[in-house]
Amino acid sequence: MRSSQTISTKELCLFLLIVTLYLIVSVAWFCLAIPPLTENGSDAHLVGAFAGTALCIVAGYSIAIYVIGTPGGNHGN
């Protein structure tokens, strides 16, 4: 039987802030930064667009791993 875990208000607020900031930055990146980078067509701009997109994907998976992670923060124990 699983025990219920409690989360403090501070942890919940911090988590919601991080997720909100992630969503804002992701939307801004894909709507405002990517189109000018890909329209230019130079190699440096395309590499920058790819690197930024990869960073957004890695950050998203990191947040998902944090949420799904071990309850209670007992990593490795």
C-alpha atoms as one frame of an Amber mdcrd trajectory, in Angstrom:
protein
   0.000   0.000   0.000   1.381   3.404  -0.959   1.768   6.063   1.661   0.509
   9.510   0.797   3.177  12.171   0.424   2.651  15.771   1.419   4.185  18.729
  -0.325   4.752  22.052   1.344   3.248  25.236   0.006   6.728  26.580  -0.738
   7.647  23.523  -2.840   4.352  23.634  -4.730   4.713  27.359  -5.421   8.306
  26.896  -6.629   7.312  24.014  -8.888   4.410  25.964 -10.411   6.679  28.969
 -10.946   9.280  26.836 -12.741   6.667  25.189 -14.972   5.072  28.553 -15.798
   8.428  30.098 -16.675   9.285  27.059 -18.798   6.035  27.391 -20.750   6.527
  31.142 -21.276  10.117  30.691 -22.474   9.145  27.788 -24.747   6.331  29.720
 -26.408   8.552  32.784 -26.792  11.338  30.666 -28.284   9.156  28.878 -30.825
   7.037  31.915 -31.786   9.533  34.791 -31.641  13.060  33.429 -32.005  12.855
  30.446 -34.348  11.199  32.125 -37.379  13.875  34.843 -37.826  16.673  32.327
 -37.270  15.375  29.927 -39.908  14.481  32.647 -42.434  18.053  33.935 -42.517
  19.351  30.541 -43.586  22.999  30.919 -42.552  24.688  27.947 -40.932  25.304
  29.766 -37.647  21.652  30.745 -37.326  20.424  27.237 -38.106  22.825  25.727
 -35.558  21.592  28.270 -32.991  17.972  27.391 -33.735  18.729  23.675 -33.381
  20.676  24.188 -30.142  17.913  26.283 -28.585  15.262  23.768 -29.564  17.346
  20.922 -28.146  17.763  22.897 -24.915  13.981  23.369 -24.647  13.430  19.628
 -25.153  16.060  18.689 -22.560  14.563  21.147 -20.062  11.100  19.685 -20.652
  12.290  16.145 -20.050  14.177  17.291 -16.948  10.994  18.768 -15.502   9.117
  15.556 -16.302  11.800  13.433 -14.633  11.687  15.705 -11.578   7.910  15.328
 -11.314   7.928  11.557 -11.848  11.022  11.085  -9.640  11.253   9.096  -6.419
   8.689  10.243  -3.826  10.112  11.963  -0.803  13.404  12.796  -2.490  15.121
   9.527  -1.462  17.185   9.274  -4.639  19.526   6.319  -4.533  18.482   5.088
  -1.090
